[in-house]
Amino acid sequence: MSIGYKVNVNDTFHFDIEKESISQLDAVSVEANKFHILHQNTPYKAEILTSDFLQKSYTIKVNNNTYVVAISNSLDILIKEMGFEVGLTKQVNFIKAPMPGLILEISVVVGQTVKENDNLIILGAMKMENSFLSPRDGVIKTISVMMGDAVDKGQLLIEFE
């Protein structure tokens, strides 16, 4: 029998569910996101409270108990074994100059809260102005340059908390 899915419940319980056993599940939809389930002659009421299809994570209520369930299929398992994580984003904590240039404008101050895609700094290089937008929501920890500074490639410009 092949394992079809790995299921993680509340980050505590881990189950391997075989594809064949899914087809034997006795579940009937009674309303949108509400189900009546019969398992080993015991009835259960289940409701899907929230669902995040991209992360394959669901919050469900079974007989008034709430559970957070994460489901991984064989592709997800293979990708994780290869050292990759599906759907996770890299946390960017600093911005460095991608090329030598001159700081033309700084739009933020230390301690300022910024949203993703807010304009942070403008670097003039090779007769072009390069705007650097915030890669994430966060707070500015340090600004390592001042307006008018010449910077080298790889030099730290802004750091996030």
N, C-alpha and C positions, 0 to 999 in steps of 0.2 A: 504494500500500500504506500502511496506517495503522500508526502506532506504537502498540503496545498497552501496553508497559511500558518503563520506564527502570530498568536494573539497575546497581547500584553494587557493585563487588567490592573488599573491603579498602580502601575509600575511595581507591582508586587507579585502577581500571579502570571505565569507564562504557560501557554498551551500551544501544542502543535495540533492542528486540525487537518484531518485527511479530507481530500476532495470528495471521497465517497460518502463520508458521514454528513456532509452538507446537504446532499440530496435527500437524506433521510430525515431532515429536520421537519417537524410538524408545526409550522407557523402559519397563522392566518392573519392577514391585515384586516383590522376592524375599523380603522380611521387612518387619515394621513399620519404617518409616523407612529402609529400605535398598533400593537400586535398581540394576539393571543397565541401562546406557545404551549405545547404539550410535550413534556419530556419525562419518560418512564412513568406514565400515568399521573404526573403531577402538573397541574396547570400553572402558568405564569403569565402575568401581564407585563408587557414590555413597551417602552416608549423611547424613541430617539429624541433627545432634548436638543443636542447640537451636533453638527457634523462639519468636519473640515476635510473635504475630499482630497485636497492636495497633500496634506500631511497624513491622510488615512487615519484620522483620529475622531472618535465619536464619544459623546457623553450620553449614556443611556440610563433609564430607570427601569429596574426589574422589581416588581412587587414592593414599590416604595423605597428601594435601595438604589442609590446613584453610583454609577461606575464610569470611569474613563477608560476607553478601550482603544488600543492602537493595533492596527492590523497590517501585517507585512506579507506580501506574496513572494513567490520564488525569485522573481527579479529583484525585489527590494533586498532580500536576503543575500543574493549574489553580489549586489552593488556594495552592501555593507561589508561583506567579507573581503572585497577588493580594496577596502579602505576609503570608500566614498560614502557620503551621506546624502540621501535624496531629499531635496527640498530645503536643506539648511543653507542659510546665508552666512557669508563670512563677516565677522565683526570688524569693521574698519575703525582703527583707533587713531590714525594719523594720516596726514596728507603731506606728500613729499613732492618737490619740484621734478617734473618729468624731463625737464631740459633746462639749460642755463637761461636766465632772463632777468627782467627787472620787475619788481613789485609795483604795479600801477595803482592798485586800490585794495583796501582791506575793509570788508563790510561787516565784520563782527568784532566783538571785544571779549576778553577773558571772562568766563562766568556766564556768558550769554547762552540761552537755550535756543537751539536751532532745530528746524524740521528738515526732513529729507528733501533735497533739491533746493534748499535756500542757498543764495549766492554767498560765498565765503571770501574769495580773494580773486583778483585778476592779475595774471602774470603776462607781461609783454615779452614775446620772444619771436625772433625771425620775422619782424614787422607784422606780427599778429597779436591780438589780445586773446588770452586763454582764460576763460572763466572756470573756476573750480566751484562746483556745487557740493553741498553736504551729501555724503553717501548714505547718511542715516540720521535719525533723530538723536539728539544728544546735547551735551553741554561742552562748550569750548574750555579746555583745560589750559592750554598755552598757545600763544602766537609767537613764533620764533623769529619773525621778520618784522620790519617796519616799512611803511610806504617809501619807495625810492631805493630800497636795498637791491643790490645785484645778488642773485642767488645762483648756485651751482646745481647741476643735475644731481638729484637724490637728496638735496638739502631738505631738512624738516621745515615745513611751513606752519602747519596747525596740528595740534594734538587734542583729542577728545578725552573726556573723563570716562 
